[in-house]
């Protein structure tokens, strides 16, 4: 079932809501990414600590449903919306557990914060408010790490942790409660459960391994969960339904990987594969976060890197834009390119129009006709998108908003 596009948006007023019970022992604090409290007679386990701006809400919400002491914090991955609130929530004696790659994930996120923040702000600034992206909260002090698996018992409840590096980070893990047949998957399958995986995100991050994703989903299938609790959204219940949807995710990813590799071996270029490969009807799952052509490109670049054997110029530090001025001069100025871009747009070829307009705006960044064509191209792309893919829609909307501000 398709989830609405706004499933990822934190709405105004949600900060005042109470913790939501999954059952009488597990509670949810909804946020940019959800946090979960598992209660036991001997104390509680917190799964993820949210953004630093959410920490006080998380503590208040869970404080109203449990008076037990916090004993353990578990991170399902090292992204800021999973670990940012740690310093405000932890206390002396609280154990913090993460997969062994956690330190490496946090290292590149800290060092690249200005880069990631500028990109994320362009995409999400109207969805996620009140976040100072320049601020780095104190880093979590992880007291326990593991490579493949880890288990502990608290209050008579057994907790099993398994590494699932095919998720959004190489330190991704799932938390399995065998007695309750309940699994917490974090963002293993992306923010929208049941959707095409996000092997590459346009906000920027490392490409996720397609084969690692397949193996990680298989690992969860092998647990046989009856309740699946993801990093976002509502729990999925029923062993058959969970198995069906996880199997569909795995098979769809495997299908895309197989078709991409077949095309590569047959000598088909990347751009053709991005346009031609689609999912068959039985695997046609929604594309609210990941998108098929992006996955095709991610799989290609995961296996071959950035040199596509298309041109010697790929090996050097001179981009195609370095000769745009020459082409503009040879064309007699920007006018002919504007006219040709308009013809492309009128014929329903918005990407071709954008290629030409990029050249025009490199010389005349405020050319009103060029800006109008650029705006029209983005509006047509948004219309054709069906508004399904969250990142694509947010990118196109941000570009449209900026272009409208630039035009009289």
C-alpha positions as CSV (number, residue, x, y, z in Angstrom):
1,X,0.0,0.0,0.0
2,X,1.4,3.4,-1.0
3,X,2.2,5.7,1.9
4,X,1.4,9.4,1.5
5,X,4.2,11.7,0.5
6,X,3.9,13.6,3.8
7,X,4.6,10.4,5.8
8,X,8.2,11.8,6.3
9,X,7.1,15.3,7.4
10,X,6.9,16.2,11.1
11,X,3.8,18.3,11.4
12,X,3.2,21.3,13.6
13,X,1.8,20.2,17.0
14,X,3.2,16.7,16.9
15,X,5.7,17.7,19.6
16,X,2.9,17.9,22.1
17,X,1.5,14.4,21.5
18,X,2.0,11.6,24.0
19,X,4.0,8.4,23.4
20,X,2.0,6.0,21.3
21,X,1.7,2.4,22.6
22,X,2.6,-0.5,20.3
23,X,1.5,-2.8,23.1
24,X,1.5,-2.6,26.8
25,X,5.4,-2.9,26.9
26,X,6.5,-1.0,23.8
27,X,6.0,2.7,23.2
28,X,6.7,5.1,20.3
29,X,7.8,8.7,20.3
30,X,7.1,10.0,16.8
31,X,9.5,12.5,15.3
32,X,11.8,13.1,12.4
33,X,12.7,9.5,13.0
34,X,10.8,7.6,15.7
35,X,12.3,6.5,19.0
36,X,11.0,3.4,20.9
37,X,10.9,2.5,24.5
38,X,10.8,-1.1,25.5
39,X,9.9,-1.5,29.2
40,X,10.9,-4.3,31.6
41,X,10.5,-4.9,35.3
42,X,14.2,-4.1,35.8
43,X,14.4,-1.0,33.7
44,X,13.9,0.2,30.1
45,X,15.6,0.0,26.7
46,X,15.5,3.0,24.4
47,X,15.9,2.4,20.7
48,X,17.3,5.6,19.1
49,X,17.4,9.1,20.6
50,X,16.0,11.3,17.8
51,X,17.4,14.7,16.9
52,X,18.9,16.9,19.6
53,X,15.9,19.2,19.3
54,X,13.6,16.3,20.1
55,X,15.4,14.9,23.1
56,X,13.3,16.8,25.8
57,X,10.1,15.7,24.1
58,X,11.2,12.1,24.0
59,X,12.1,12.1,27.7
60,X,8.8,13.8,28.6
61,X,6.7,11.4,26.5
62,X,8.3,8.3,27.8
63,X,8.4,9.6,31.3
64,X,4.6,9.7,31.3
65,X,4.3,6.0,30.4
66,X,7.2,4.5,32.4
67,X,8.7,5.2,35.8
68,X,11.4,2.6,35.4
69,X,15.1,3.7,35.1
70,X,16.7,3.8,31.6
71,X,19.2,0.9,31.4
72,X,20.2,0.6,27.7
73,X,20.3,2.8,24.6
74,X,20.6,1.1,21.2
75,X,21.3,2.9,17.9
76,X,20.0,1.3,14.8
77,X,22.2,3.6,12.7
78,X,24.5,6.6,13.0
79,X,22.4,9.3,11.3
80,X,21.7,12.5,13.3
81,X,18.0,11.8,13.6
82,X,18.8,8.5,15.4
83,X,21.6,9.6,17.7
84,X,21.4,13.4,18.1
85,X,19.5,13.4,21.4
86,X,21.8,11.0,23.2
87,X,23.6,13.6,25.4
88,X,20.4,14.9,26.8
89,X,18.8,11.5,27.4
90,X,21.6,9.3,28.8
91,X,22.6,9.1,32.4
92,X,25.4,7.6,34.5
93,X,25.4,3.9,34.2
94,X,23.3,3.7,31.0
95,X,24.8,1.3,28.5
96,X,24.9,2.5,24.8
97,X,25.2,-0.1,22.1
98,X,26.0,0.3,18.4
99,X,27.3,-1.9,15.6
100,X,31.1,-1.8,15.3
101,X,31.1,0.5,12.2
102,X,29.3,3.3,14.2
103,X,32.4,5.3,14.9
104,X,33.3,5.4,11.2
105,X,29.8,6.5,10.2
106,X,29.8,9.2,12.7
107,X,33.3,10.4,11.7
108,X,32.3,11.2,8.1
109,X,29.0,12.7,9.2
110,X,30.8,15.0,11.6
111,X,33.4,16.0,9.1
112,X,31.0,16.5,6.2
113,X,28.3,18.3,8.3
114,X,28.6,21.7,6.5
115,X,28.4,19.9,3.1
116,X,25.5,17.7,4.0
117,X,23.7,20.5,5.9
118,X,23.7,22.9,3.0
119,X,22.2,20.2,0.7
120,X,19.6,19.0,3.2
121,X,18.5,22.6,3.9
122,X,17.7,23.2,0.2
123,X,15.5,20.1,0.2
124,X,13.9,20.0,3.6
125,X,13.9,23.6,5.0
126,X,10.1,23.9,4.8
127,X,9.5,20.4,6.3
128,X,12.0,20.3,9.2
129,X,12.0,23.6,11.1
130,X,13.7,24.7,14.3
131,X,16.9,22.7,13.6
132,X,20.2,24.6,13.7
133,X,22.1,22.5,11.1
134,X,25.4,24.2,12.0
135,X,25.2,22.9,15.6
136,X,26.9,19.6,16.5
137,X,25.5,18.1,19.7
138,X,27.9,16.2,21.9
139,X,28.9,12.9,20.4
140,X,27.5,9.7,21.9
141,X,29.9,7.6,24.0
142,X,29.2,4.1,22.8
143,X,30.1,1.6,25.6
144,X,29.4,-1.7,23.7
145,X,30.0,-2.6,20.1
146,X,29.7,-5.8,18.1
147,X,30.5,-7.1,14.6
148,X,27.8,-9.5,13.7
149,X,25.5,-10.1,16.6
150,X,25.0,-9.3,20.3
151,X,22.5,-10.3,22.9
152,X,21.5,-9.3,26.4
153,X,18.6,-10.0,28.9
154,X,16.9,-7.3,31.0
155,X,14.0,-7.9,33.3
156,X,13.5,-11.4,31.9
157,X,13.3,-10.1,28.3
158,X,15.8,-11.2,25.7
159,X,17.2,-8.7,23.2
160,X,19.1,-9.8,20.2
161,X,20.9,-7.4,17.9
162,X,22.0,-8.3,14.4
163,X,24.2,-6.3,11.9
164,X,22.4,-5.4,8.7
165,X,24.8,-3.3,6.7
166,X,22.6,-3.1,3.7
167,X,20.6,-0.4,5.4
168,X,21.2,3.4,5.1
169,X,24.5,3.1,6.9
170,X,27.2,0.4,7.3
171,X,26.5,0.4,11.0
172,X,22.8,-0.5,10.6
173,X,21.4,-3.1,12.9
174,X,18.0,-4.6,13.8
175,X,16.7,-5.4,17.3
176,X,14.9,-8.7,17.7
177,X,12.7,-9.6,20.6
178,X,12.4,-13.4,20.1
179,X,9.7,-14.0,22.8
180,X,7.4,-11.3,21.3
181,X,8.4,-12.2,17.7
182,X,9.0,-8.4,17.2
183,X,11.8,-6.8,15.2
184,X,12.9,-3.1,15.1
185,X,14.5,-2.6,11.7
186,X,15.4,1.1,12.0
187,X,15.9,2.4,8.4
188,X,17.1,-0.9,7.0
189,X,14.3,-0.6,4.3
190,X,14.3,3.2,4.1
191,X,12.0,5.7,5.8
192,X,9.0,4.4,3.9
193,X,8.5,0.6,4.5
194,X,7.6,-1.4,1.4
195,X,9.1,1.1,-1.0
196,X,12.0,0.8,-3.5
197,X,15.2,1.0,-1.4
198,X,17.2,4.2,-1.4
199,X,20.6,2.9,-2.5
200,X,21.5,6.5,-3.2
201,X,19.9,9.6,-1.7
202,X,20.1,13.0,-3.5
203,X,20.8,14.8,-0.2
204,X,24.1,13.0,-0.2
205,X,25.5,10.0,1.5
206,X,27.6,6.9,0.7
207,X,26.0,4.6,-1.9
208,X,24.5,1.6,-0.1
209,X,25.5,-1.9,-1.4
210,X,22.8,-3.6,-3.3
211,X,23.9,-7.1,-2.4
212,X,24.4,-6.2,1.3
213,X,20.8,-4.9,1.2
214,X,19.5,-8.2,-0.2
215,X,21.4,-10.2,2.4
216,X,20.2,-7.9,5.2
217,X,16.5,-8.2,4.2
218,X,17.0,-12.0,4.0
219,X,18.3,-11.9,7.6
220,X,15.1,-10.3,8.8
221,X,13.0,-12.6,6.8
222,X,14.8,-15.5,8.5
223,X,13.8,-14.3,11.9
224,X,10.1,-14.8,11.1
225,X,8.8,-11.7,12.8
226,X,5.1,-11.2,13.6
227,X,5.5,-7.5,14.3
228,X,7.9,-5.2,12.4
229,X,8.6,-1.8,13.7
230,X,10.5,0.5,11.3
231,X,12.2,3.8,11.9
232,X,9.2,5.7,10.5
233,X,5.5,5.0,10.2
234,X,3.3,2.5,11.8
235,X,4.1,-1.1,12.9
236,X,3.4,-3.8,10.3
237,X,1.7,-6.8,11.9
238,X,1.2,-10.4,10.8
239,X,3.9,-12.9,9.9
240,X,2.6,-13.6,6.4
241,X,2.2,-9.9,5.5
242,X,5.6,-9.1,6.8
243,X,7.2,-12.0,4.9
244,X,5.4,-11.1,1.7
245,X,6.5,-7.4,1.8
246,X,10.1,-8.1,2.8
247,X,10.3,-10.8,0.0
248,X,9.0,-8.3,-2.5
249,X,11.6,-5.7,-1.4
250,X,14.4,-8.3,-1.7
251,X,13.2,-9.6,-5.1
252,X,12.7,-6.2,-6.6
253,X,16.2,-5.1,-5.6
254,X,17.7,-8.4,-6.9
255,X,15.8,-7.9,-10.2
256,X,17.1,-4.4,-10.7
257,X,20.6,-5.6,-9.9
258,X,20.4,-8.5,-12.3
259,X,19.1,-6.3,-15.1
260,X,21.7,-3.6,-14.5
261,X,24.6,-6.1,-14.6
262,X,23.2,-7.8,-17.7
263,X,23.1,-4.5,-19.4
264,X,26.6,-3.6,-18.4
265,X,27.9,-6.9,-19.7
266,X,26.1,-6.3,-22.9
267,X,27.8,-3.0,-23.4
268,X,24.6,-0.8,-22.8
269,X,25.5,2.6,-21.6
270,X,24.4,3.9,-18.2
271,X,21.9,6.5,-19.5
272,X,20.1,3.9,-21.6
273,X,19.8,1.5,-18.7
274,X,18.4,4.2,-16.4
275,X,15.7,4.9,-19.0
276,X,14.9,1.3,-19.9
277,X,15.0,-0.8,-16.8
278,X,11.7,-1.0,-15.0
279,X,10.1,-3.3,-12.4
280,X,7.7,-6.0,-13.6
281,X,4.1,-5.8,-12.4
282,X,4.5,-8.4,-9.6
283,X,7.4,-6.3,-8.2
284,X,6.1,-2.8,-8.9
285,X,6.4,-1.5,-5.4
286,X,6.1,2.3,-4.7
287,X,9.0,4.6,-5.3
288,X,8.4,7.2,-2.5
289,X,12.0,7.4,-1.4
290,X,14.2,5.3,-3.6
291,X,13.7,5.5,-7.4
292,X,14.4,2.8,-10.0
293,X,16.6,4.9,-12.4
294,X,18.6,6.1,-9.4
295,X,19.1,2.6,-8.2
296,X,20.3,1.5,-11.6
297,X,22.9,4.3,-11.5
298,X,23.8,3.4,-7.9
299,X,24.3,-0.2,-8.8
300,X,26.4,0.8,-11.9
301,X,28.7,3.1,-9.9
302,X,28.8,0.8,-6.9
303,X,30.5,-1.8,-9.2
304,X,32.5,0.4,-11.5
305,X,33.0,3.8,-10.0
306,X,32.9,7.1,-11.8
307,X,34.9,6.4,-15.0
308,X,32.3,5.3,-17.6
309,X,34.7,4.9,-20.6
310,X,32.7,7.4,-22.6
311,X,35.4,10.1,-23.0
312,X,39.0,10.7,-22.1
313,X,37.8,14.0,-20.6
314,X,36.3,12.1,-17.6
315,X,39.9,11.5,-16.4
316,X,40.8,15.2,-16.1
317,X,39.7,18.2,-14.0
318,X,38.1,20.2,-16.9
319,X,34.3,19.7,-17.0
320,X,32.2,20.1,-20.1
321,X,31.0,23.5,-18.8
322,X,34.6,24.8,-19.4
323,X,33.8,25.1,-23.1
324,X,30.3,26.5,-22.8
325,X,31.6,30.0,-23.5
326,X,33.1,28.7,-26.8
327,X,29.8,27.2,-27.8
328,X,27.9,30.4,-26.9
329,X,30.3,32.4,-29.1
330,X,30.0,30.0,-32.0
331,X,26.2,30.2,-31.7
332,X,26.2,34.0,-31.8
333,X,25.3,34.5,-28.2
334,X,22.6,33.2,-25.9
335,X,19.6,33.9,-28.1
336,X,19.8,30.8,-30.4
337,X,20.2,28.5,-27.4
338,X,17.2,30.1,-25.6
339,X,15.2,29.6,-28.8
340,X,16.3,26.0,-29.1
341,X,15.6,25.4,-25.4
342,X,12.1,26.8,-25.8
343,X,11.5,24.4,-28.7
344,X,12.6,21.5,-26.6
345,X,10.3,22.5,-23.8
346,X,7.4,23.1,-26.1
347,X,8.0,19.6,-27.5
348,X,7.9,18.0,-24.1
349,X,11.7,17.6,-23.6
350,X,12.4,19.4,-20.4
351,X,15.8,17.8,-19.6
352,X,17.1,18.7,-23.0
353,X,15.9,22.2,-22.5
354,X,17.7,22.4,-19.1
355,X,21.0,21.3,-20.7
356,X,20.9,24.3,-23.0
357,X,19.6,26.7,-20.4
358,X,22.4,25.8,-18.0
359,X,24.8,27.1,-20.7
360,X,22.8,30.3,-21.2
361,X,22.6,31.0,-17.4
362,X,26.4,30.5,-17.1
363,X,26.7,33.7,-19.1
364,X,23.5,35.6,-18.3
365,X,22.4,34.4,-14.9
366,X,19.4,36.7,-14.8
367,X,18.1,36.3,-18.4
368,X,14.3,36.4,-17.8
369,X,13.4,34.2,-20.8
370,X,16.0,31.6,-19.8
371,X,14.7,31.6,-16.2
372,X,11.1,31.2,-17.5
373,X,12.1,28.2,-19.6
374,X,14.0,26.7,-16.6
375,X,10.9,27.2,-14.5
376,X,8.7,25.7,-17.1
377,X,11.0,22.7,-17.4
378,X,10.9,22.1,-13.6
379,X,7.2,22.5,-13.5
380,X,6.8,19.9,-16.3
381,X,9.1,17.5,-14.5
382,X,7.1,17.9,-11.3
383,X,3.9,17.2,-13.1
384,X,5.3,14.1,-14.8
385,X,6.7,12.8,-11.5
386,X,3.2,12.1,-10.2
387,X,4.5,13.6,-6.9
388,X,5.5,10.0,-5.8
389,X,9.2,10.3,-4.9
390,X,9.7,12.4,-1.8
391,X,13.2,13.6,-2.6
392,X,12.5,14.3,-6.3
393,X,9.5,16.3,-5.4
394,X,11.3,18.3,-2.7
395,X,14.2,19.1,-5.1
396,X,11.9,20.2,-7.9
397,X,9.7,22.3,-5.6
398,X,12.8,24.0,-4.1
399,X,14.1,24.8,-7.6
400,X,10.7,26.1,-8.6
401,X,10.4,28.3,-5.5
402,X,13.9,29.8,-6.1
403,X,13.1,30.5,-9.8
404,X,9.8,32.2,-9.0
405,X,11.6,34.4,-6.5
406,X,14.1,35.4,-9.2
407,X,11.5,36.3,-11.8
408,X,9.5,39.6,-11.6
